[in-house]
Structure formats: structure tokens, C-alpha cells
């Protein structure tokens, strides 16, 4: 079982965090939400900035692992 502290968990803990991260990245909040939900892959520089904005409570590795790569179609 993976007990890693994820960006999604961090965002869900307190109201306003999604907006704060989005503003810190100068991105739309839906883009940040898609990263947190594993729908978009965060570029390395973005993952580093997100980690900094969370006071390193969410690791760069956790952000990278959140991305769910699409399986090839059969």
C-alpha cells in the first residue's frame, strides 16, 4: 500500500490551496487540478515549483508518480 502524501491530498486539506498554487504558477486552477488528479503530467520545473509552494510537503517524486500514463489501445 502506498502511503505517499499526494498533491491531491494536500489540496483537499484546506480551502483555497488550489487557487494559491495556481496563482503561484501563473496557471489556471483546472490545469493544476488535472495534474493533481493524474490527468496531466507536470513538467519538471512545474513539479519543483509545486513542491516549493507546498513547503516540500508534497515531493517532486509524488507529483511525477501521480500521472497515470495512458495504456496503448488494442
C-alpha positions as CSV (number, residue, x, y, z in Angstrom):
1,X,0.0,0.0,0.0
2,X,1.3,3.4,-0.9
3,X,1.1,6.0,1.9
4,X,2.7,8.8,-0.1
5,X,1.4,12.3,0.6
6,X,0.0,13.4,-2.8
7,X,-0.8,16.8,-4.3
8,X,-4.5,15.9,-4.3
9,X,-4.4,15.1,-0.6
10,X,-2.6,18.3,0.1
11,X,-5.0,20.4,-1.9
12,X,-8.1,18.8,-0.3
13,X,-6.9,19.5,3.3
14,X,-7.6,23.3,3.2
15,X,-9.8,25.5,1.2
16,X,-8.1,27.9,-1.1
17,X,-4.9,25.8,-1.7
18,X,-5.7,25.1,-5.3
19,X,-6.2,28.8,-6.1
20,X,-3.0,29.7,-4.2
21,X,-0.9,27.1,-6.2
22,X,-2.5,28.1,-9.5
23,X,-1.7,31.8,-8.8
24,X,1.9,30.9,-7.7
25,X,2.4,29.0,-11.0
26,X,0.5,31.7,-13.1
27,X,-1.7,28.9,-14.4
28,X,-5.4,28.2,-14.4
29,X,-6.7,26.2,-11.5
30,X,-8.1,23.5,-13.7
31,X,-4.7,22.7,-15.1
32,X,-3.3,22.3,-11.5
33,X,-6.3,20.1,-10.7
34,X,-5.6,17.9,-13.7
35,X,-2.0,17.4,-12.5
36,X,-3.3,16.6,-9.0
37,X,-5.7,14.1,-10.5
38,X,-3.1,12.4,-12.7
39,X,-4.7,13.6,-16.0
40,X,-1.8,15.8,-17.0
41,X,1.9,15.3,-16.5
42,X,3.7,18.1,-14.7
43,X,6.9,19.4,-16.4
44,X,9.9,19.1,-14.0
45,X,10.2,22.8,-13.5
46,X,6.5,22.9,-12.6
47,X,6.9,19.9,-10.2
48,X,9.8,21.7,-8.5
49,X,7.7,24.9,-8.1
50,X,4.7,23.0,-6.8
51,X,6.9,21.3,-4.2
52,X,8.3,24.7,-3.2
53,X,4.8,26.2,-2.9
54,X,3.7,23.3,-0.6
55,X,6.8,23.9,1.6
56,X,8.0,20.5,0.3
57,X,5.1,18.7,2.0
58,X,4.4,17.2,-1.4
59,X,7.6,15.8,-3.1
60,X,8.6,16.2,-6.7
61,X,8.5,12.4,-6.9
62,X,4.9,12.2,-5.7
63,X,3.9,14.8,-8.3
64,X,5.6,12.8,-11.0
65,X,4.1,9.5,-9.9
66,X,0.5,11.0,-9.9
67,X,0.5,11.0,-13.7
68,X,-1.4,8.0,-15.0
69,X,0.0,7.2,-18.4
70,X,-2.5,6.0,-21.0
71,X,-2.2,2.4,-21.9
72,X,-1.9,1.7,-25.6
73,X,-5.1,0.9,-27.4
74,X,-5.5,-2.7,-28.6
